[in-house]
Amino acid sequence: MEIISGTHPAIERLFSGWEDTMVWSCLQGVMGCIYADDGKIPTAALALLGDFGFLAGQPDAAFLLALKKAVCRRDFLILVPRDPAWNAVIEACFGAHCRRVTRYAFQKDPESFDLPKLRQLAGGLPGEYQLAMIDRRWYDYCRQTDWCRDLVAQYGSFAQYSQFGLGVLALRDGVPVSGASSYSAYRGGIEVEIDTREDCRRQGLASACGARLILECRKRNWYPSWDAQNPWSAALARKLGYRFSHEYTAYEIFSCSNSK
């Protein structure tokens, strides 16, 4: 098993046509990395970025077991198989440490957004809240705060975030309580991450932050891609103007560093 460049022709063929921006990030060398079963003639590969791993190529138990030892020294990972034939291999490899889930993909259509509606949502916060862009101060705050760490966690420095990332926070009394940001970046856009502090949910904060983030992306000619973990996230995506594409299967891997 080797870490391999996304520009390798065989790797590009394995992932060709996969409409996921985190796969694109790895292929473009912007973020993440790619593991392959062979450096010269790969037949199976994993694109790994943050908590997400995307499996392509021929299902291979030996490759997955090698990956398990090399990259699964973590408490949580979401594996997305391109081919359903990977499912049985994943389940056999991780056993009780994996859970099969359904996720929701949305079309990547910049024309789907209703800009006046987004401006209305972004400006519709109750008076005690304010929106602020994530600058160096708020980047550092998010890195140090559990509920909002994922808004910036994939960026190793503020310099990298300011070049490839973008984010919005809702503040109450000067303290962040909700936010929308780039989980990851690719050439031409970002993958959206939205989080709200538990005691401040169901107040329209996620909608306002998400709307402002989409509007800011439009200014940069970036596309803000959305992939939903659950029906609530899918409903928020539709509210913001995204068009549903399809459901797909993924596996949540828990405590995989301890799995046999």
Secondary structure, 3 states (H helix, E strand, C coil): CEEECCCCHHHHHHHCCCCCHHHHHHHHCCCCEEEECCCCCCCEEEEEECCEEEEEECCCHHHHHHHHHHHCCCCEEEEEECCCHHHHHHHHHHHHHEEEEEEEEECCCHHHCCHHHHHHHHCCCCCCEEEEECCHHHHHHHHCCHHHHHHCCCCCCHHHHHHHCCEEEEEECCEEEEEEEEEEEECCEEEEEEEECHHHCCCCHHHHHHHHHHHHHHHHCCEEECEECCHHHHHHHHHHCCCEEEEEEEEEEECHHHCC
